[in-house]
Amino acid sequence: MNNNCSLIIGSNGFIGSSLSKQLDHLGNLYTISRSPRNEKIDSEHFTLDIENISELKKILTNLSSSYEKINVF
Protein backbone atom coordinates (compact mmCIF):
# COMPACT_ATOMS: atom_id res chain seq x y z
CA MET A 1 0.00 0.00 0.00
CA ASN A 2 1.33 3.42 -0.98
CA ASN A 3 1.57 6.10 1.69
CA ASN A 4 -0.53 8.88 0.22
CA CYS A 5 -2.07 10.50 -2.82
CA SER A 6 -3.61 13.84 -3.70
CA LEU A 7 -7.18 14.29 -4.89
CA ILE A 8 -8.16 17.64 -6.38
CA ILE A 9 -11.88 18.30 -6.72
CA GLY A 10 -12.68 20.95 -9.32
CA SER A 11 -9.36 20.43 -11.06
CA ASN A 12 -10.27 22.34 -14.22
CA GLY A 13 -11.33 25.50 -12.40
CA PHE A 14 -9.07 28.48 -11.75
CA ILE A 15 -7.73 27.38 -8.37
CA GLY A 16 -7.89 23.63 -9.07
CA SER A 17 -5.91 23.88 -12.32
CA SER A 18 -3.18 25.94 -10.64
CA LEU A 19 -3.01 23.48 -7.77
CA SER A 20 -2.86 20.55 -10.19
CA LYS A 21 0.14 22.09 -11.92
CA GLN A 22 1.90 22.55 -8.57
CA LEU A 23 1.26 18.98 -7.38
CA ASP A 24 1.78 17.25 -10.74
CA HIS A 25 5.44 16.44 -10.06
CA LEU A 26 4.67 14.58 -6.81
CA GLY A 27 2.93 11.67 -8.53
CA ASN A 28 -0.14 9.80 -7.25
CA LEU A 29 -2.32 12.70 -8.40
CA TYR A 30 -6.05 12.18 -8.96
CA THR A 31 -8.41 14.84 -10.23
CA ILE A 32 -12.17 15.27 -10.42
CA SER A 33 -14.14 17.76 -12.49
CA ARG A 34 -17.30 17.94 -14.57
CA SER A 35 -15.26 18.40 -17.73
CA PRO A 36 -12.62 16.16 -19.36
CA ARG A 37 -9.06 15.96 -18.07
CA ASN A 38 -6.61 18.79 -18.66
CA GLU A 39 -4.08 17.22 -21.04
CA LYS A 40 -1.25 19.30 -19.54
CA ILE A 41 -1.60 17.54 -16.16
CA ASP A 42 -0.43 13.96 -15.65
CA SER A 43 -3.17 12.63 -13.41
CA GLU A 44 -5.77 9.94 -13.16
CA HIS A 45 -8.90 11.94 -13.95
CA PHE A 46 -12.53 11.27 -13.10
CA THR A 47 -15.20 13.19 -14.99
CA LEU A 48 -17.94 13.52 -12.42
CA ASP A 49 -20.40 15.96 -10.88
CA ILE A 50 -19.70 15.63 -7.15
CA GLU A 51 -23.42 15.86 -6.45
CA ASN A 52 -23.45 12.23 -7.60
CA ILE A 53 -22.64 10.95 -4.12
CA SER A 54 -22.65 7.24 -4.98
CA GLU A 55 -19.99 7.68 -7.69
CA LEU A 56 -17.90 9.92 -5.43
CA LYS A 57 -18.05 7.26 -2.69
CA LYS A 58 -16.84 4.63 -5.17
CA ILE A 59 -13.83 6.75 -6.09
CA LEU A 60 -12.96 7.44 -2.44
CA THR A 61 -13.39 3.77 -1.52
CA ASN A 62 -11.08 2.68 -4.34
CA LEU A 63 -8.44 5.24 -3.36
CA SER A 64 -8.74 4.26 0.31
CA SER A 65 -7.95 0.66 -0.56
CA SER A 66 -4.71 1.73 -2.27
CA TYR A 67 -3.46 4.59 -0.08
CA GLU A 68 -3.11 5.14 3.65
CA LYS A 69 -3.83 8.85 3.32
CA ILE A 70 -5.77 10.89 0.75
CA ASN A 71 -4.95 14.60 0.67
CA VAL A 72 -8.15 16.24 -0.60
CA PHE A 73 -8.05 19.73 -2.10
C-alpha positions as CSV (number, residue, x, y, z in Angstrom):
1,M,0.0,0.0,0.0
2,N,1.3,3.4,-1.0
3,N,1.6,6.1,1.7
4,N,-0.5,8.9,0.2
5,C,-2.1,10.5,-2.8
6,S,-3.6,13.8,-3.7
7,L,-7.2,14.3,-4.9
8,I,-8.2,17.6,-6.4
9,I,-11.9,18.3,-6.7
10,G,-12.7,21.0,-9.3
11,S,-9.4,20.4,-11.1
12,N,-10.3,22.3,-14.2
13,G,-11.3,25.5,-12.4
14,F,-9.1,28.5,-11.8
15,I,-7.7,27.4,-8.4
16,G,-7.9,23.6,-9.1
17,S,-5.9,23.9,-12.3
18,S,-3.2,25.9,-10.6
19,L,-3.0,23.5,-7.8
20,S,-2.9,20.6,-10.2
21,K,0.1,22.1,-11.9
22,Q,1.9,22.5,-8.6
23,L,1.3,19.0,-7.4
24,D,1.8,17.3,-10.7
25,H,5.4,16.4,-10.1
26,L,4.7,14.6,-6.8
27,G,2.9,11.7,-8.5
28,N,-0.1,9.8,-7.3
29,L,-2.3,12.7,-8.4
30,Y,-6.0,12.2,-9.0
31,T,-8.4,14.8,-10.2
32,I,-12.2,15.3,-10.4
33,S,-14.1,17.8,-12.5
34,R,-17.3,17.9,-14.6
35,S,-15.3,18.4,-17.7
36,P,-12.6,16.2,-19.4
37,R,-9.1,16.0,-18.1
38,N,-6.6,18.8,-18.7
39,E,-4.1,17.2,-21.0
40,K,-1.2,19.3,-19.5
41,I,-1.6,17.5,-16.2
42,D,-0.4,14.0,-15.6
43,S,-3.2,12.6,-13.4
44,E,-5.8,9.9,-13.2
45,H,-8.9,11.9,-13.9
46,F,-12.5,11.3,-13.1
47,T,-15.2,13.2,-15.0
48,L,-17.9,13.5,-12.4
49,D,-20.4,16.0,-10.9
50,I,-19.7,15.6,-7.2
51,E,-23.4,15.9,-6.5
52,N,-23.4,12.2,-7.6
53,I,-22.6,11.0,-4.1
54,S,-22.7,7.2,-5.0
55,E,-20.0,7.7,-7.7
56,L,-17.9,9.9,-5.4
57,K,-18.0,7.3,-2.7
58,K,-16.8,4.6,-5.2
59,I,-13.8,6.8,-6.1
60,L,-13.0,7.4,-2.4
61,T,-13.4,3.8,-1.5
62,N,-11.1,2.7,-4.3
63,L,-8.4,5.2,-3.4
64,S,-8.7,4.3,0.3
65,S,-8.0,0.7,-0.6
66,S,-4.7,1.7,-2.3
67,Y,-3.5,4.6,-0.1
68,E,-3.1,5.1,3.6
69,K,-3.8,8.9,3.3
70,I,-5.8,10.9,0.8
71,N,-5.0,14.6,0.7
72,V,-8.2,16.2,-0.6
73,F,-8.0,19.7,-2.1
